Amino acid sequence: DAFVDVTIHNANAYAISNPEFKFTISSPEGKEIGKGQIKIEGSVPTADQRTFANVDLGKVSGQPAKLHSDLVELEAKEPKDLPSGFPAKFSMAMTKEDQEGELKKLTELAPKYAPLKVALGIQAEKRNDWKDAEKLYEEAVELDADNANAHYRLGMALLRDNKEKVAVEHFEKALEISPNDPAVKLVLGQIAQESAPKSKRR
């Protein structure tokens, strides 16, 4: 059986979900030893990434050495309230060297778009400004209480600030909204493991 971790980056202005891939697996000699098509249940938030661990590719006959994959299909629903041209400008901003500067320019077009606040919060994280990141995630949650990634990212910022109780509340809200989010499941699992009595951990 072949298993692989799949990390997907989403540079879109909206979430993508349930990506489907065609793949081939080759041996060290370049011989095809497996192929198929898989659909990953879950979503990848705006301007963020998710890793789906241990995706089962089925059986292979031989030693796998190389994997080639092509995206076949994914689900995406562009919000109707976005200004004309905003998604294209957002995706373009994500390719620039100064992503943060380019994303900030877009706040004039969509000042109340929660995923944009989250995207800016992620940029603040990259420069280790966790206070700014936390503020942006809080703004995102206020703008859209049903944005799972805003709750997840705010929870991570709060956890870093040793505010575990309120962080867990945001993680649980994120899981309620997006039950297939691997990042949320992972952090809640880690917290549960760390909180468990030592006797139970064994």
Secondary structure, DSSP 8 states (H G I E B T S, - for coil): -EEEEEEEE--SSS-EEEEEEEEEEE-TTS-EEEEEEEE--SEE-TT-EEEEEEEEEE--SS---EEEEEEEEEEE---TTS-TTHHHHHHHHTTSSSHHHHHHHHTTT-TT-HHHHHHHHHHHHHTT-HHHHHHHHHHHHHH-TT-HHHHHHHHHHHHHTT-HHHHHHHHHHHHHH-TT-HHHHHHHHHHHHHHS-HHHH-
